[in-house]
Amino acid sequence: MAEKQVERVNSFERLHSPEDAEEKVRREATNFDLELHFTDVYRRYQDAHVAVREAMCLRVLFPALCEPIRMGDRLVGRVSYRQVGFGLERASGGPGYYCHTEGLRRELDDALIDDETRVRVEEMIAFWQKEATIDGRLNAILPPDIKTATTNDIATMEGRLAGALPDFARLVRLGLPGLREEVEQQQARALWRHGDMHLYAALLMILDLLADVCGYYARQARDMVRAAEDNPAWQAELGHIADNLEHIMVAKPANLREGTQLLWLYALVSGVVNYGRMDVALGDLYAQDLKSGALTETEALALLQSLWQLIADRKTPFNGRITLGGLGRPNTSNADRFALTALEATRTVLASAPQCTLRFYQGQNPALMHKALDVLSEGRTCPMLYNDDVNIPAVQRAFDVSREEALQYLPYGCGEYALDHLSFGSPNCSLNLLKALEATLHNGRDGHTGELLGLALGTFRTFATFEELLAAYQRQVEYHIEYLAQRHALEYKAERESAAFLYLTLLYDDCLQRGKALVDGGARYLGGVIETFGMVNVADSLTAIRQYVYDEKRLTQDQLLMALDANFEGYEAERRLLLAAPKYGNDNTRADDLLCAISRHAAETARQQAAKVGLDYYLIVNIDNHANVRLGQLTAASADGRKLGAPLAKGNTPTVGMEKGGVTAFINSIVKPDPGLHAGYVHSLKFNKQLFTEERPKLEALLRNYFAKGGAQAMITALGQEDLETAPREPEGYSHLL
């Protein structure tokens, strides 16, 4: 059976090579030709091995999705995704096999196509409603109780294969020929062990496909050389591009240009939207080129600026992480030299991506931190700073791994941690903790709409003591976390039955040796992460309730509930009282201890689920992205004085305007939650530019104190009054601001 299926693949390759079928589709594509062709190929291989089917489907997408080279590019590679296809998450097409029905129907309404094609498109939509990885296969196996508990304004889960961190250093070190040799060696061993031959055959196919993409762009560059006779500089650059692409098709990268180009194209075809420890992957080639004179520092900077612009043009605003610095890097001096140039690229490319990240530790080259602060002083949001001296032991505890493995922790996306090419833990669910408190106060219902959201544990007046209220809130949170974990396990089941995620499988540790695909026993650690929001608001709300309702009895339960339900209209005095209550962020023991208790409860509840659902870890994060605004719009007025629809606090940072005790008190508060219980908390710190420019020693002392006290992370923004006044009028000049 295995031989017949491989022969079937080989015969299809001969009949449908990228030079004929896929290129023909690209040239002749009108409206929905590519989507229909993709669907036809999927159907043809529907009963084939999942890895083989995926490889054949990828051959339809690439290089068909690749956009042309643009004037000024030093590296090539842009992709335009369609409404039907295969990828990792929405940012790169996916998740898994997908059909974005709403977008497809909008295009269908506007399309000038014949009735026969319109019928074919409708049939395609109906097919993918059952066959799509998440919207079809997962939904088909979700029990009603799990679906209900994870599809509401407290807990949501949409399906994402985020957090992919392949071993880019291995890719650059071995190149396509070296990877092919590794696959063939494991394939030979698998033959003797009666292993999964289909997986290895498919991996070889996708290596060929990546070489085909290189060849596609090389031919395009050669064609453009002939057409650029009036622009010798651009003509020369195109020649370099073609040379680089042709070389990496058949050999490992020999220089920085080739290594960077291979890394970028691999990221595109794999669907990966975070780029790992780039100074590890490219530092040696960078140092080699400078030493040999193949590149000057100015030319190397221009190359990275081109890469930075490609990442920005990819428009993945909640991703695009590049990590520099930190412990666990070989050839540290080479990596540091690359990192300094990468920081300069971050300073000079005015965009909110990539999300450049600097890991640091006691004893690291001080030039890196100095350069980072120079960049931040100009108002850049990056680099984001991560303290290895705190994070490495914290990751050891949270993920339950060795120190050697913890050295490879990487923040990705909005600040969640994973272990570089060791762990995969997609953060595809969110938990609105403040909405959980709202439901607790309203007997399981939405305080604004009355919709049932969770457990009906009694109304506010049911809880005679603060301890009873706190216990009810905690049970509400536990209910949703338990169901999110169950759904996460079912999502992995749907994913492994649907696809092999070949490009990740190839560059994740243990997958080749085990002969297993990424989420089917290949990855060393398979886990999950819950994005939590509103944690600070919950702590501040419960602090106020405890003080004014239960301790001082200045408000009755009914009075407070009526004020909240009225959005404080007619209850201005009550709101002023609530706003005056102790708040997290002022080194107030009562407020801060409650925040730590809320954090610890959610984190430990999540960790307990891993063994129950068969995952290696299950953790929470408390991060900073747009969801604090979106979820705030869905959340009623709260007892911290916040009004209906107002944003939730950002990450582990106090609510804006509530940190009134000064910067020392602020720092003392935010270092209190235990970092060894979770997979990343984000701290947004905003300073006046004057502190960077005129009082730099004070700023450096402040940051040293913060990190010495246990500060794990800092996302720093330096702004002046002029920036705030000018940015709304001239947004194109402030695209680097988040």
Sequence and secondary structure as in RCSB ss.txt:
>XXXX:A:sequence
MAEKQVERVNSFERLHSPEDAEEKVRREATNFDLELHFTDVYRRYQDAHVAVREAMCLRVLFPALCEPIRMGDRL
VGRVSYRQVGFGLERASGGPGYYCHTEGLRRELDDALIDDETRVRVEEMIAFWQKEATIDGRLNAILPPDIKTAT
TNDIATMEGRLAGALPDFARLVRLGLPGLREEVEQQQARALWRHGDMHLYAALLMILDLLADVCGYYARQARDMV
RAAEDNPAWQAELGHIADNLEHIMVAKPANLREGTQLLWLYALVSGVVNYGRMDVALGDLYAQDLKSGALTETEA
LALLQSLWQLIADRKTPFNGRITLGGLGRPNTSNADRFALTALEATRTVLASAPQCTLRFYQGQNPALMHKALDV
LSEGRTCPMLYNDDVNIPAVQRAFDVSREEALQYLPYGCGEYALDHLSFGSPNCSLNLLKALEATLHNGRDGHTG
ELLGLALGTFRTFATFEELLAAYQRQVEYHIEYLAQRHALEYKAERESAAFLYLTLLYDDCLQRGKALVDGGARY
LGGVIETFGMVNVADSLTAIRQYVYDEKRLTQDQLLMALDANFEGYEAERRLLLAAPKYGNDNTRADDLLCAISR
HAAETARQQAAKVGLDYYLIVNIDNHANVRLGQLTAASADGRKLGAPLAKGNTPTVGMEKGGVTAFINSIVKPDP
GLHAGYVHSLKFNKQLFTEERPKLEALLRNYFAKGGAQAMITALGQEDLETAPREPEGYSHLL
>XXXX:A:secstr
 HHHHHHHHHHHHHHS IIIIIHHHHHH  TTHHHHHHHHHHHHTTTS HHHHHHHHHHHHTTTTB    TT SS
   B   SEEEESSGGGS SEEEE HHHHHHHHHH    HHHHHHHHHHHHHHHHHSIIIIIIHHH  HHHHHHT
BSSSEEE          HHHHHHHHHHHHHHHHHHHHHHHHHHT  HHHHHHHHHHHHHHHHHHHHHHHHHHHHH
HH TT HHHHHHHHHHHHHHHHHHHS   SHHHHHHHHHHHHHHHT     BHHHHHHHHHHHHHHHTSS HHHH
HHHHHHHHHHHHHT  TT  EEEEE SS SSHHHHHHHHHHHHHHHHHS SS SEEEEEE TTS HHHHHHHHHH
HHTT    EEEEHHHHHHHHHHHHT  HHHHTTEEEETTTEEEETTTEEEEEEEEEEHHHHHHHHHBTTB TTT 
 B S    BGGG  SHHHHHHHHHHHHHHHHHHHHHHHHHHHHHHHHH   HHHHHTSTTHHHHT  IIIIISSE
EEEEEEEE HHHHHHHHHHHIIIIIIS SS HHHHHHHHHTTTTT HHHHHHHHTS  TTS  HHHHHHHHHHHH
HHHHHHHHHHHHHT SEEEEEE  STHHHHHHHTS   TTS  TT     TTS  TT   S HHHHHHHHT S G
GGSS B  EEEEEHHHHHT HHHHHHHHHHHHHTT  EEEEEEE HHHHHHTTT GGGGTT  
